[in-house]
Amino acid sequence: MKLNLTINGGEQTIELQSAAPSHRFQLGDSAERMAVVETPEPGVYSVLMNGRSYDAYVDETPNGLAVSLQGFHFEIAVRDPRRWSRKAGGMSGEGVQTIASPMPGKVVRVLVAAGDAVEAGQGIVVVEAMKMQNEMKAPRKGTVLSLPAREGATVAAGETLATIG
């Protein structure tokens, strides 16, 4: 399962490849790693990785998770690209916004080209998944900055289809 993380403001992806207690995972483009994780009490995680033991203290916050690990503090927001989120799919916002595939599928139509001006809610790309077609729409008015989606291409959950600026 792939998850998108925001760690202290920086974007990162983690792919979880096996379940508890022995976790195999890959952070970004780094090599696959393994960690044994146990939960001795709620909010406390005992992690054994590369022969070293760590205690992580995790608290839920309105914006995600607050994690303390060996004197370091991390603010982490976790987003599963397979789940729809009003916050992620809102019709407003500023700066560059990414339109990502909500699930694995196939691009069946590309409705715009790079450089096109688009309105909020305008269709950008149509992705077919499980015999259903899903139209990905512009989250706001702007210009299509990039359009990596190609008709006939297979896409993974969370894969960037277009960016709007």
Residue pairs with C-beta under 8 A, 6 or more apart in sequence:
1 15
1 16
1 80
2 13
2 14
2 15
2 16
2 81
2 156
2 157
2 158
3 13
3 14
3 15
3 16
3 78
3 79
3 80
3 81
4 11
4 12
4 13
4 78
4 79
4 80
4 81
4 158
5 11
5 12
5 13
5 14
5 76
5 77
5 78
5 79
6 12
6 64
6 76
6 77
6 79
7 74
7 75
7 76
8 74
8 75
8 76
9 75
12 27
12 28
13 27
13 28
13 158
14 25
14 26
14 27
14 28
15 25
15 26
16 23
16 24
16 25
17 23
17 24
17 25
17 26
17 32
18 24
20 37
21 36
21 37
21 38
22 34
22 35
22 36
23 34
23 35
23 36
23 37
24 32
24 33
24 34
25 32
25 33
25 34
25 35
26 32
26 33
27 33
33 49
34 49
35 47
35 48
35 49
36 47
36 48
36 49
37 45
37 46
37 47
37 48
38 45
38 46
39 45
39 46
40 46
43 57
43 58
43 59
44 55
44 56
44 57
44 58
45 55
45 56
45 57
45 58
46 53
46 54
46 55
47 53
47 54
47 55
47 56
48 54
54 69
54 70
55 69
56 67
56 68
56 69
57 67
57 68
57 69
58 65
58 66
58 67
59 65
59 66
60 66
61 75
63 75
63 77
64 75
64 76
64 77
64 78
65 74
65 75
65 76
65 77
65 78
66 73
66 74
66 75
66 76
67 73
67 74
67 76
68 74
79 85
79 88
81 100
81 101
81 102
81 157
81 158
82 102
82 103
82 157
82 158
83 102
84 102
89 139
90 139
91 120
91 121
91 139
91 140
92 120
92 139
92 140
93 139
93 140
95 165
96 145
96 163
96 164
96 165
97 139
97 140
97 142
97 163
97 164
97 165
98 160
98 162
98 163
99 124
99 125
99 136
99 137
99 138
99 139
99 160
99 161
99 162
99 163
99 164
100 158
100 159
100 160
100 161
101 127
101 136
101 155
101 156
101 157
101 158
101 159
101 161
102 127
102 134
102 136
102 157
103 127
103 129
103 130
103 134
103 157
104 129
104 154
104 155
104 156
104 157
105 127
105 128
105 129
105 130
105 134
105 154
105 155
106 127
106 128
106 129
106 152
106 153
106 154
106 155
107 125
107 126
107 127
107 128
107 149
107 150
107 151
107 152
107 153
107 154
107 155
107 161
108 126
108 127
108 128
108 133
108 151
108 152
109 125
109 126
109 151
110 124
110 125
110 126
110 147
110 149
110 150
110 151
111 122
111 123
111 124
111 125
111 126
111 135
112 118
112 122
112 123
112 124
112 144
112 147
112 162
113 144
113 147
114 144
114 145
114 146
114 147
115 143
115 144
116 143
116 144
117 141
117 142
117 143
118 124
118 138
118 141
118 142
118 143
118 144
118 164
119 138
119 141
120 138
120 139
120 140
120 141
121 137
121 138
122 137
122 138
123 135
123 136
123 137
123 138
124 135
124 136
124 137
124 138
124 144
124 147
124 161
124 162
124 164
125 135
125 136
125 147
125 149
125 161
125 162
126 133
126 134
126 135
126 136
127 133
127 134
127 136
127 155
127 161
128 134
136 161
136 162
138 164
139 164
140 164
142 164
142 165
143 164
143 165
144 162
144 163
144 164
145 163
145 164
145 165
146 160
146 162
146 163
147 161
147 162
148 160
148 161
148 162
149 155
149 161
149 162
155 161
